[in-house]
Amino acid sequence: MRTTVTPGRVTSRANRRMVEIRKLRRRKERELTGLFFVEGLRIVGEAVASGASIETLVVAPELLTSDYGRRLVEEQVAAGVACLEVSGDVFASLSLKDGPQGLGAVVRQRWSGIDELAVAPGRGRRRATVERAAAGLWVALDGVQDPGNLGTILRTGDAVGAAGVILLGQAADPYDPTAVRASMGSVFSLHLVRSEFPRLLEWVRREGLRLVGTSGAASLDYRDASYEEPLVVILGSEREGLPKEHLAACDEVVRIPMVGRCDSLNLAVAAGLVLYEVFRRRRPED
């Protein structure tokens, strides 16, 4: 495989650029630089397909045996993307996977402001760049702590055609390596927003969205809610759920029935049940 690479093949784990990329495992460094690192054929391919801003491709030719992966690198190099060639040992020092595939990318994070969000054709302050933003389904997560849960919810939101995920309060980072892996590339497909509940509520009221929350103490079964769009489904943290003031502001609050000894579901599972009920309602009859 021939590529246009930065001068010299990197063979030392102590190389300055490699140290900088490894630092991106830390949230502080990701927030400081606005960058994150992804690896693997599927996720790098999703980054390219979604038009993500790729700063640098990192390639270990001895590990990159996939014809698809090689073509992907050649196409990106031809398009002017910087490519850094490294040894297999150096790539392994960047990788968090068993059996690294020899392809990674340093990518610029992409965030949307809540006041920029379009919720339906002809509404919002400006038309969103992703067509699905007109679909009218958003997910808000208040204080989600587990990056694996967050990544799984991103993947589910993508699957049901949600426009994006709004993170409230001190939430996990969707660009955490665990969240990115769990999202299976869906982190590139959705609008990601950071906000606080008062601003979310102001946007919801101004744009005419319904707000549906979840609580184990609610009387309304999640299968009986209306889910009229445009809609925000809001879920609370893994430990605390939604605060009372958030629940009081919802148009509807739903519960997921349980008959066993446990009194709560995993957050990602609960989100999946509610989102797929919304999806079922909006899906045309087969």
NUBADREN-297556 format. One record per atom (N, C-alpha, C): residue in one letter; y negated, x negated, z. Coordinates in steps of 0.02 Angstrom, whole numbers, padded with zeros to 5 digits, always signed. Layout:
AYXZ
...
REM end
This chain:
M+00060-00043+00000
M+00000+00000+00000
M-00062-00044+00000
R-00106-00033-00048
R-00168-00070-00051
R-00225-00028-00025
T-00263-00055+00020
T-00321-00019+00047
T-00381-00064+00048
T-00439-00034+00050
T-00500-00071+00062
T-00511-00071+00137
V-00506-00129+00168
V-00507-00132+00240
V-00565-00175+00264
T-00581-00167+00327
T-00630-00211+00356
T-00600-00281+00357
P-00641-00334+00350
P-00615-00402+00341
P-00566-00421+00397
G-00507-00445+00375
G-00458-00470+00422
G-00413-00418+00451
R-00349-00433+00454
R-00300-00389+00484
R-00300-00401+00559
V-00306-00349+00598
V-00310-00356+00670
V-00239-00366+00698
T-00229-00421+00732
T-00163-00436+00760
T-00165-00446+00836
S-00224-00439+00866
S-00231-00448+00938
S-00251-00384+00972
R-00214-00367+01024
R-00231-00308+01064
R-00299-00315+01098
A-00321-00377+01107
A-00385-00390+01141
A-00444-00387+01093
N-00432-00373+01030
N-00486-00367+00981
N-00537-00316+01007
R-00602-00332+00999
R-00655-00290+01025
R-00650-00219+01001
R-00636-00209+00936
R-00631-00141+00909
R-00573-00103+00939
M-00517-00137+00951
M-00460-00104+00982
M-00475-00083+01054
V-00511-00126+01089
V-00530-00109+01158
V-00575-00047+01157
E-00622-00044+01109
E-00666+00014+01105
E-00627+00078+01091
I-00578+00075+01047
I-00539+00134+01031
I-00497+00156+01091
R-00467+00109+01126
R-00428+00127+01185
R-00471+00160+01239
K-00534+00139+01243
K-00580+00169+01291
K-00590+00244+01279
L-00579+00266+01217
L-00588+00337+01201
L-00537+00382+01235
R-00489+00353+01269
R-00444+00394+01309
R-00481+00423+01369
R-00537+00392+01387
R-00575+00414+01446
R-00630+00463+01425
R-00636+00516+01463
R-00685+00567+01446
R-00756+00539+01445
K-00772+00497+01493
K-00839+00469+01496
K-00857+00433+01432
E-00810+00396+01405
E-00823+00359+01343
E-00829+00406+01284
R-00788+00458+01283
R-00793+00507+01228
R-00860+00542+01229
E-00884+00559+01288
E-00948+00594+01294
E-01006+00547+01277
L-00999+00484+01294
L-01051+00435+01280
L-01058+00422+01205
T-01001+00417+01171
T-01002+00399+01100
T-01000+00458+01053
G-00976+00517+01078
G-00967+00574+01034
G-00908+00566+00987
L-00863+00520+01003
L-00805+00506+00961
L-00740+00521+00999
F-00686+00527+00962
F-00619+00531+00993
F-00569+00503+00944
F-00510+00486+00969
F-00458+00455+00927
F-00399+00502+00920
V-00374+00510+00860
V-00315+00550+00847
V-00264+00507+00811
E-00201+00525+00817
E-00149+00487+00783
E-00095+00534+00758
G-00060+00512+00707
G-00005+00551+00679
G-00024+00582+00613
L+00026+00590+00570
L+00015+00615+00502
L-00015+00684+00502
R+00013+00729+00543
R-00010+00798+00540
R-00082+00805+00563
I-00098+00774+00620
I-00164+00784+00648
I-00217+00749+00607
V-00203+00689+00583
V-00252+00656+00539
V-00259+00696+00474
G-00204+00723+00449
G-00208+00765+00389
G-00250+00827+00400
E-00244+00858+00459
E-00286+00915+00476
E-00359+00896+00480
A-00373+00838+00507
A-00443+00814+00512
A-00473+00808+00442
V-00435+00779+00396
V-00458+00771+00327
V-00468+00840+00294
A-00418+00883+00301
A-00420+00949+00268
A-00478+00992+00293
S-00496+00983+00356
S-00550+01024+00385
S-00619+00996+00372
G-00622+00937+00342
G-00687+00907+00329
G-00718+00874+00390
A-00676+00855+00438
A-00702+00821+00498
A-00734+00755+00478
S-00781+00733+00518
S-00816+00670+00505
S-00775+00612+00532
I-00739+00579+00488
I-00695+00524+00507
I-00735+00459+00503
E-00741+00425+00560
E-00778+00362+00562
E-00737+00305+00534
T-00674+00301+00556
T-00631+00246+00536
T-00558+00269+00536
L-00522+00252+00484
L-00449+00259+00485
L-00420+00195+00513
V-00367+00202+00553
V-00331+00144+00580
V-00260+00147+00553
V-00239+00095+00518
V-00175+00097+00482
V-00134+00036+00498
A-00070+00047+00514
A-00021-00007+00521
A+00029+00001+00464
P+00021-00035+00409
P+00063-00025+00350
P+00138-00030+00364
E+00158-00072+00411
E+00229-00080+00425
E+00259-00018+00459
L+00216+00022+00490
L+00239+00083+00523
L+00229+00145+00480
L+00182+00141+00433
L+00166+00199+00391
L+00213+00202+00332
T+00269+00236+00341
T+00321+00239+00289
T+00316+00303+00247
S+00275+00349+00267
S+00269+00413+00233
S+00227+00407+00169
D+00254+00432+00113
D+00216+00433+00051
D+00153+00475+00058
Y+00160+00532+00094
Y+00101+00575+00105
Y+00047+00537+00143
G+00068+00501+00195
G+00020+00463+00234
G-00014+00409+00193
R+00023+00375+00152
R-00006+00322+00111
R-00055+00351+00060
R-00037+00407+00030
R-00083+00438-00017
R-00147+00461+00019
L-00139+00487+00079
L-00196+00510+00118
L-00244+00452+00130
V-00217+00394+00149
V-00259+00336+00161
V-00294+00314+00097
E-00257+00311+00042
E-00287+00289-00021
E-00343+00336-00043
E-00333+00401-00034
E-00385+00449-00054
E-00447+00443-00011
Q-00437+00432+00054
Q-00494+00426+00099
Q-00532+00361+00087
V-00496+00307+00074
V-00529+00244+00058
V-00569+00250-00006
A-00539+00284-00056
A-00575+00295-00120
A-00638+00336-00110
A-00637+00380-00058
A-00695+00421-00043
A-00746+00385+00000
G-00731+00323+00019
G-00780+00283+00056
G-00770+00280+00131
V-00715+00306+00156
V-00701+00303+00228
V-00678+00233+00247
A-00706+00205+00300
A-00686+00139+00323
A-00613+00140+00346
C-00578+00087+00331
C-00507+00082+00350
C-00494+00015+00383
L-00464+00017+00441
L-00450-00042+00480
L-00374-00053+00481
E-00351-00109+00454
E-00280-00124+00454
E-00262-00164+00515
V-00208-00142+00549
V-00186-00175+00610
V-00111-00188+00607
S-00088-00232+00649
S-00015-00243+00654
S+00018-00185+00691
G+00084-00181+00683
G+00121-00129+00718
G+00114-00134+00793
D+00113-00195+00819
D+00106-00204+00891
D+00038-00181+00915
V-00014-00195+00878
V-00082-00174+00897
V-00087-00098+00894
F-00058-00067+00842
F-00060+00006+00837
F-00024+00037+00896
A+00031+00008+00917
A+00068+00035+00974
A+00026+00034+01037
S-00020-00014+01042
S-00064-00016+01101
S-00115+00040+01101
L-00128+00069+01043
L-00174+00126+01038
L-00139+00192+01046
S-00073+00192+01034
S-00036+00254+01028
S-00012+00280+01095
L-00011+00347+01101
L+00018+00380+01159
L+00082+00416+01140
K+00108+00403+01080
K+00167+00437+01055
K+00227+00391+01058
D+00286+00421+01066
D+00348+00384+01056
D+00359+00380+00980
G+00371+00321+00955
G+00381+00313+00884
G+00318+00324+00844
P+00265+00284+00855
P+00202+00294+00819
P+00212+00289+00744
Q+00174+00330+00707
Q+00181+00335+00634
Q+00135+00289+00595
G+00094+00251+00631
G+00054+00201+00596
G-00010+00227+00565
L-00031+00287+00582
L-00093+00314+00554
L-00133+00348+00610
G-00195+00327+00617
G-00240+00357+00666
G-00310+00360+00637
A-00354+00393+00674
A-00423+00399+00650
A-00470+00406+00709
V-00526+00373+00704
V-00582+00385+00750
V-00626+00438+00718
V-00635+00493+00753
V-00668+00552+00724
V-00727+00572+00768
R-00779+00596+00735
R-00838+00620+00772
R-00826+00691+00797
Q-00843+00703+00860
Q-00836+00770+00888
Q-00883+00819+00853
R-00862+00882+00854
R-00902+00934+00822
R-00910+00992+00870
W-00972+01004+00891
W-00988+01058+00938
W-01037+01106+00906
S-01032+01169+00925
S-01079+01220+00903
S-01120+01243+00963
G-01183+01262+00951
G-01224+01292+01003
G-01213+01367+01004
I-01213+01396+01063
I-01197+01467+01068
I-01247+01510+01030
D-01309+01489+01026
D-01359+01529+00990
D-01353+01523+00915
E-01311+01478+00891
E-01301+01469+00819
E-01243+01510+00792
L-01205+01542+00836
L-01143+01573+00816
L-01155+01638+00779
A-01123+01645+00721
A-01123+01708+00685
A-01062+01748+00705
V-01070+01812+00717
V-01014+01852+00741
V-00990+01903+00690
A-01026+01914+00637
A-01006+01961+00584
A-01051+01948+00524
P-01029+01967+00463
P-01071+01956+00404
P-01140+01986+00414
G-01192+01946+00401
G-01260+01970+00405
G-01288+01971+00475
R-01248+01948+00526
R-01273+01949+00594
R-01278+01877+00619
G-01309+01868+00676
G-01318+01801+00703
G-01378+01768+00673
R-01397+01711+00701
R-01457+01676+00679
R-01448+01641+00613
R-01388+01619+00598
R-01374+01590+00533
R-01300+01598+00519
R-01282+01598+00456
R-01213+01609+00438
R-01171+01549+00459
A-01115+01562+00489
A-01072+01508+00513
A-01041+01472+00454
T-01023+01408+00465
T-00995+01368+00411
T-00920+01382+00401
V-00889+01413+00449
V-00818+01429+00443
V-00811+01504+00431
E-00776+01524+00378
E-00773+01594+00359
E-00745+01638+00414
R-00698+01611+00453
R-00666+01652+00504
R-00717+01672+00558
A-00776+01640+00560
A-00825+01658+00611
A-00848+01730+00604
A-00840+01757+00544
A-00859+01827+00533
A-00805+01875+00559
A-00748+01850+00580
A-00693+01893+00600
A-00708+01929+00665
G-00751+01901+00707
G-00773+01937+00766
G-00730+01929+00827
L-00688+01878+00832
L-00647+01867+00891
L-00661+01797+00918
W-00680+01795+00982
W-00694+01732+01016
W-00655+01731+01081
V-00640+01670+01103
V-00606+01660+01168
V-00654+01621+01213
A-00666+01646+01273
A-00706+01610+01323
A-00660+01591+01381
L-00665+01529+01403
L-00624+01504+01457
L-00669+01478+01513
D-00664+01507+01571
D-00706+01488+01627
D-00670+01437+01672
G-00692+01375+01669
G-00665+01324+01714
G-00593+01304+01701
V-00569+01310+01639
V-00501+01287+01624
V-00496+01213+01640
Q-00443+01194+01676
Q-00437+01125+01700
Q-00384+01084+01664
D-00333+01116+01640
D-00276+01079+01611
D-00287+01069+01537
P-00292+01006+01512
P-00302+00996+01440
P-00244+01021+01398
G-00184+01020+01426
G-00127+01047+01388
G-00134+01122+01377
N-00154+01158+01429
N-00167+01230+01422
N-00223+01242+01371
L-00276+01203+01376
L-00331+01212+01329
L-00309+01201+01257
G-00272+01147+01245
G-00248+01134+01177
G-00203+01189+01151
T-00160+01215+01195
T-00115+01270+01174
T-00155+01332+01157
I-00207+01347+01196
I-00249+01405+01181
I-00286+01396+01115
L-00309+01335+01102
L-00340+01321+01037
L-00291+01336+00980
R-00230+01314+00988
R-00179+01326+00936
R-00166+01400+00927
T-00162+01437+00983
T-00150+01509+00978
T-00211+01544+00947
G-00271+01524+00969
G-00331+01554+00940
G-00335+01544+00865
D-00317+01485+00842
D-00315+01471+00770
D-00264+01516+00736
A-00206+01525+00767
A-00152+01565+00738
A-00172+01638+00728
V-00213+01664+00773
V-00232+01735+00768
V-00298+01745+00731
G-00327+01690+00707
G-00389+01695+00668
G-00451+01700+00709
A-00450+01676+00771
A-00511+01676+00812
A-00563+01630+00781
A-00626+01645+00794
A-00680+01604+00767
A-00689+01540+00807
G-00679+01543+00872
G-00690+01484+00912
G-00676+01496+00985
V-00685+01442+01024
V-00673+01443+01096
V-00737+01420+01131
I-00758+01459+01180
I-00818+01445+01219
I-00797+01422+01288
L-00815+01362+01306
L-00795+01332+01370
L-00851+01339+01419
L-00836+01371+01476
L-00886+01385+01527
L-00875+01341+01588
G-00930+01317+01618
G-00925+01280+01680
G-00893+01211+01670
Q-00863+01187+01723
Q-00831+01120+01722
Q-00761+01127+01692
A-00758+01125+01627
A-00695+01137+01592
A-00664+01072+01567
A-00600+01075+01552
A-00566+01018+01521
A-00597+01004+01453
D-00585+00943+01429
D-00614+00920+01366
D-00565+00936+01309
P-00586+00974+01258
P-00541+00988+01202
P-00525+00926+01160
Y-00563+00872+01170
Y-00551+00810+01134
Y-00511+00760+01175
D-00487+00782+01233
D-00439+00743+01272
D-00376+00734+01230
P-00344+00675+01231
P-00284+00665+01190
P-00230+00717+01201
T-00221+00739+01264
T-00171+00790+01278
T-00189+00857+01246
A-00253+00875+01249
A-00275+00938+01218
A-00269+00934+01142
V-00288+00878+01113
V-00283+00871+01040
V-00211+00877+01018
R-00165+00844+01053
R-00094+00848+01035
R-00069+00919+01041
A-00086+00953+01097
A-00062+01021+01107
A-00091+01069+01055
S-00150+01054+01030
S-00181+01098+00980
S-00149+01091+00912
M-00111+01038+00901
M-00079+01025+00836
M-00129+01027+00779
G-00188+01001+00791
G-00239+00998+00740
G-00287+01057+00738
S-00273+01109+00778
S-00317+01167+00779
S-00386+01152+00808
V-00392+01096+00843
V-00457+01075+00869
V-00507+01066+00813
F-00483+01054+00751
F-00528+01046+00694
F-00546+01112+00660
S-00510+01165+00676
S-00517+01228+00639
S-00563+01279+00672
L-00579+01268+00735
L-00617+01317+00774
L-00686+01291+00793
H-00733+01337+00800
H-00796+01319+00831
H-00783+01305+00905
L-00810+01251+00931
L-00805+01234+01002
L-00875+01236+01031
V-00881+01271+01087
V-00947+01282+01118
V-00942+01267+01192
R-00993+01234+01219
R-00999+01225+01291
R-01059+01266+01315
S-01049+01305+01368
S-01102+01348+01392
S-01091+01365+01465
E-01134+01408+01491
E-01127+01436+01558
E-01124+01512+01551
F-01096+01546+01601
F-01085+01617+01596
F-01148+01657+01582
P-01205+01644+01615
P-01265+01683+01600
P-01286+01680+01527
R-01280+01621+01497
R-01298+01614+01426
R-01247+01651+01381
L-01183+01646+01400
L-01132+01684+01362
L-01148+01758+01365
L-01163+01784+01424
L-01176+01855+01432
L-01238+01876+01393
E-01289+01834+01393
E-01350+01848+01355
E-01333+01853+01280
W-01292+01806+01255
W-01273+01807+01185
W-01230+01868+01169
V-01183+01884+01213
V-01140+01943+01202
V-01182+02006+01197
R-01229+02016+01243
R-01270+02076+01242
R-01316+02078+01181
R-01345+02021+01165
R-01392+02019+01109
R-01357+02033+01042
E-01297+02006+01034
E-01261+02012+00971
E-01215+02073+00968
G-01210+02110+01023
G-01171+02172+01022
G-01096+02162+01024
L-01072+02110+01058
L-01000+02100+01065
L-00975+02137+01127
R-00911+02153+01126
R-00877+02178+01186
R-00849+02119+01224
L-00846+02125+01290
L-00820+02072+01332
L-00760+02100+01370
V-00702+02072+01359
V-00640+02094+01391
V-00613+02037+01433
G-00607+02049+01499
G-00582+01999+01544
G-00510+02013+01566
T-00481+01966+01602
T-00413+01974+01627
T-00412+01964+01702
S-00371+02005+01736
S-00363+01999+01809
S-00299+02032+01830
G-00263+01999+01875
G-00202+02029+01901
G-00215+02092+01942
A-00277+02101+01964
A-00294+02160+02005
A-00319+02218+01963
A-00325+02210+01897
A-00351+02263+01855
A-00300+02321+01851
S-00325+02381+01836
S-00281+02439+01830
S-00261+02452+01757
L-00298+02423+01710
L-00286+02437+01639
L-00235+02388+01610
D-00180+02413+01585
D-00130+02372+01551
D-00161+02341+01489
Y-00146+02277+01476
Y-00176+02243+01419
Y-00158+02276+01352
R-00104+02314+01351
R-00084+02347+01289
R-00122+02412+01277
D-00161+02433+01326
D-00197+02496+01321
D-00273+02488+01311
A-00296+02426+01308
A-00368+02415+01298
A-00386+02428+01226
S-00451+02436+01213
S-00474+02454+01146
S-00481+02393+01100
Y-00505+02337+01126
Y-00514+02275+01087
Y-00556+02286+01024
E-00606+02327+01029
E-00650+02339+00972
E-00690+02275+00958
E-00691+02255+00895
E-00727+02194+00877
E-00797+02211+00851
P-00844+02162+00857
P-00835+02093+00880
P-00822+02090+00955
L-00783+02039+00974
L-00752+02039+01040
L-00748+01968+01068
V-00760+01963+01133
V-00746+01901+01170
V-00692+01917+01221
V-00637+01881+01219
V-00586+01884+01271
V-00599+01827+01319
I-00611+01842+01383
I-00628+01791+01432
I-00573+01785+01485
L-00552+01724+01499
L-00501+01710+01548
L-00528+01659+01598
G-00504+01662+01660
G-00527+01617+01712
G-00483+01555+01718
S-00498+01516+01768
S-00462+01453+01779
S-00391+01466+01802
E-00350+01414+01798
E-00280+01419+01816
E-00271+01440+01889
R-00313+01415+01934
R-00304+01428+02006
R-00342+01489+02030
E-00402+01499+02005
E-00447+01549+02034
E-00453+01613+01993
G-00438+01611+01929
G-00451+01668+01886
G-00526+01678+01876
L-00546+01737+01855
L-00616+01751+01842
L-00653+01770+01907
P-00713+01744+01918
P-00752+01765+01976
P-00771+01839+01971
K-00786+01868+02028
K-00802+01940+02031
K-00862+01958+01987
E-00912+01914+01986
E-00971+01930+01946
E-00956+01930+01871
H-00909+01889+01850
H-00888+01889+01780
H-00851+01954+01764
L-00806+01973+01809
L-00768+02034+01798
L-00813+02095+01796
A-00864+02095+01839
A-00910+02152+01841
A-00949+02160+01777
A-00959+02106+01741
A-00998+02108+01678
A-00956+02128+01618
C-00889+02131+01626
C-00845+02146+01569
C-00847+02221+01552
D-00839+02235+01488
D-00833+02304+01466
D-00765+02333+01486
E-00714+02291+01484
E-00647+02310+01507
E-00615+02250+01541
V-00573+02264+01591
V-00534+02211+01623
V-00461+02232+01620
V-00418+02188+01596
V-00348+02205+01585
V-00303+02162+01628
R-00243+02189+01640
R-00192+02151+01676
R-00130+02147+01632
I-00090+02097+01646
I-00025+02089+01613
I+00028+02106+01664
P+00067+02159+01653
P+00115+02180+01705
P+00170+02129+01716
M+00191+02123+01778
M+00246+02078+01798
M+00289+02112+01850
V+00353+02100+01849
V+00398+02133+01896
V+00437+02083+01939
G+00430+02018+01924
G+00466+01968+01963
G+00427+01948+02026
R+00449+01895+02058
R+00417+01872+02120
R+00351+01835+02106
C+00344+01806+02047
C+00282+01770+02033
C+00224+01819+02026
D+00165+01797+02044
D+00107+01842+02041
D+00057+01823+01988
S+00074+01773+01947
S+00029+01754+01893
S+00068+01719+01838
L+00038+01717+01779
L+00067+01683+01722
L+00029+01619+01707
N+00061+01572+01674
N+00026+01514+01648
N-00033+01538+01605
L-00090+01504+01611
L-00150+01525+01576
L-00140+01530+01501
A-00108+01481+01472
A-00097+01482+01399
A-00051+01539+01378
V-00002+01555+01420
V+00043+01611+01405
V+00003+01677+01409
A-00037+01685+01461
A-00077+01746+01467
A-00125+01754+01409
A-00157+01700+01389
A-00202+01702+01332
A-00165+01722+01268
G-00105+01694+01260
G-00065+01710+01201
G-00047+01784+01197
L-00028+01813+01253
L-00010+01884+01253
L-00069+01929+01233
V-00127+01915+01264
V-00185+01957+01249
V-00209+01946+01177
L-00212+01884+01156
L-00236+01870+01088
L-00190+01899+01035
Y-00126+01898+01047
Y-00080+01927+00998
Y-00082+02003+00998
E-00101+02033+01055
E-00112+02105+01054
E-00173+02122+01012
V-00226+02082+01018
V-00285+02091+00975
V-00265+02082+00901
F-00226+02030+00888
F-00203+02016+00819
F-00162+02074+00792
R-00118+02102+00834
R-00077+02158+00812
R-00120+02218+00792
R-00173+02230+00830
R-00216+02287+00816
R-00254+02279+00750
R-00275+02219+00735
R-00317+02207+00676
R-00275+02195+00613
R-00210+02183+00621
R-00168+02165+00564
R-00151+02227+00524
P-00158+02224+00457
P-00138+02282+00416
P-00063+02296+00423
E-00046+02359+00417
E+00025+02377+00420
E+00064+02345+00364
D+00123+02317+00380
D+00165+02287+00328
D+00196+02341+00283
REM end
